[in-house]
Amino acid sequence: MHENDQNTSPLYLDDLRVGQRFESATHAMDADQIIAFARQFDPQPFHLDADAARSSLFGGLAASGWHTAAVTMKLIVQSTPFSSGVIGSNVVVKWPRPTRPDDILRVKSEIMSITPSQSRADRGRVVMKSLTLNATGDVVQELEATIVVPRKAG
């Protein structure tokens, strides 16, 4: 059982600790989703056409990294019950391998640091590292985000 399965009440800065982990549900990717996203947001041949993608660097149809990032965001929001949502102030993203049709994605997140604000007593910053994995456990995205999290009132 994962920590977020046990605690669905909103989490504040005061409730979090370094090393705390969250694991998401899954999201199944398919070629139709990959192509639909690419048509609207990243219209490149290796995201739009399986035949064209075979002769590309990817060697086959690959999801846009931004599509993987959007799915990752959905899974993070669903698995981290921060009291005010997931409000990012800084992010570093890496795509070490492509997301493919039929990949089943899940996200494992860990709190790396917690820093109460020096100028605003009502909030702080949390650095959270999230790995998006496919069904075989390969990392398709690494995300390190600084998130603004409120403190409990009083």
C-alpha positions in Angstrom: 0.0 0.0 0.0 1.3 3.5 -0.8 1.2 6.4 1.5 -1.4 8.3 -0.6 -3.8 5.3 -0.4 -3.9 5.7 3.4 -4.3 9.5 3.5 -6.8 11.2 1.2 -7.3 14.3 3.3 -5.6 17.4 2.0 -1.9 17.7 2.8 -0.2 20.9 3.9 3.4 21.7 4.2 3.3 20.7 7.8 2.1 17.2 6.9 4.9 16.4 4.5 8.3 15.0 5.1 11.5 14.5 3.0 11.4 11.0 1.6 7.6 10.8 1.5 6.5 8.9 -1.6 3.4 8.8 -3.7 2.5 6.4 -6.5 -0.2 7.0 -9.1 -2.8 4.9 -10.9 -2.0 4.0 -14.5 -2.8 5.5 -17.9 -2.9 3.4 -21.0 -1.5 5.1 -24.1 -2.5 4.1 -27.6 -1.7 5.3 -31.1 -5.0 7.2 -31.4 -4.2 9.3 -28.3 -0.7 9.9 -29.5 -1.8 11.1 -33.0 -4.7 13.2 -31.7 -2.4 15.1 -29.2 0.2 15.6 -31.9 -2.3 16.9 -34.4 -3.3 19.6 -31.9 0.0 20.4 -30.1 3.1 18.8 -31.7 2.5 18.1 -35.4 5.7 16.3 -36.3 5.8 13.2 -38.5 7.2 10.9 -35.9 4.2 11.7 -33.6 1.6 11.6 -36.4 2.4 8.8 -38.8 3.7 5.3 -38.0 5.2 4.8 -41.4 7.1 8.2 -41.3 8.1 7.5 -37.7 9.9 4.2 -38.7 12.5 6.2 -40.6 13.0 8.8 -37.8 15.4 8.8 -34.9 12.6 7.1 -32.9 12.3 4.1 -35.2 8.5 4.0 -34.7 5.5 6.1 -33.5 6.4 8.0 -30.3 4.3 10.3 -28.1 5.3 13.9 -27.9 7.3 14.5 -24.7 4.6 17.2 -23.9 1.9 14.5 -24.2 3.9 12.4 -21.7 4.2 15.5 -19.5 0.4 16.1 -19.7 -0.4 12.6 -18.7 2.2 12.7 -15.9 0.6 15.9 -14.6 -2.8 14.2 -14.5 -1.4 11.2 -12.6 0.5 13.5 -10.2 -2.6 15.6 -9.4 -4.6 12.4 -8.8 -2.0 10.9 -6.5 -0.7 13.8 -4.4 -3.5 15.4 -2.4 -1.8 18.7 -1.7 -4.3 21.1 -0.1 -4.2 23.8 -2.8 -3.4 21.5 -5.8 -0.1 21.1 -7.6 1.1 24.7 -8.1 4.6 24.6 -9.7 7.1 27.4 -9.6 10.0 25.7 -11.4 10.5 22.5 -13.3 13.2 20.4 -15.0 12.0 17.7 -17.3 13.9 15.0 -19.1 12.7 12.3 -21.6 15.3 9.5 -21.5 13.2 7.3 -23.8 10.0 7.7 -25.8 6.5 6.8 -24.8 5.1 4.3 -27.3 1.6 3.1 -28.3 0.4 0.5 -25.8 2.6 1.8 -23.0 0.9 1.7 -19.6 2.2 4.8 -17.7 2.4 5.3 -13.9 4.2 7.9 -11.8 6.3 7.4 -8.7 7.0 10.7 -6.8 9.2 11.5 -3.8 9.6 14.6 -1.7 13.2 15.7 -1.9 13.2 18.9 0.1 10.8 21.1 2.1 11.6 24.8 2.7 9.2 27.0 4.6 9.0 30.5 3.1 11.1 33.2 4.8 8.8 36.0 3.6 5.4 34.3 3.7 4.5 32.4 6.8 1.5 30.8 5.1 3.4 28.7 2.6 6.6 26.9 1.6 8.3 25.1 -1.3 8.5 21.4 -1.8 10.9 19.9 -4.4 9.4 16.7 -5.7 11.0 14.2 -8.1 8.6 12.2 -10.2 9.5 9.3 -12.5 7.0 8.3 -15.2 7.5 4.6 -15.9 6.1 2.3 -18.5 4.8 -1.2 -17.7 8.3 -2.8 -17.9 9.6 -0.2 -15.5 11.6 1.9 -18.0 11.7 5.6 -17.2 10.1 7.6 -20.0 10.1 10.9 -18.1 12.0 12.4 -15.2 10.5 15.5 -13.6 11.8 17.6 -10.8 9.4 20.3 -9.7 9.3 23.0 -7.1 5.8 23.2 -5.8 4.2 25.9 -3.6 2.3 24.3 -0.7 0.4 26.2 1.9 0.9 25.7 5.7 -1.9 25.0 8.1 -3.6 28.1 9.4 -2.9 29.1 13.0 
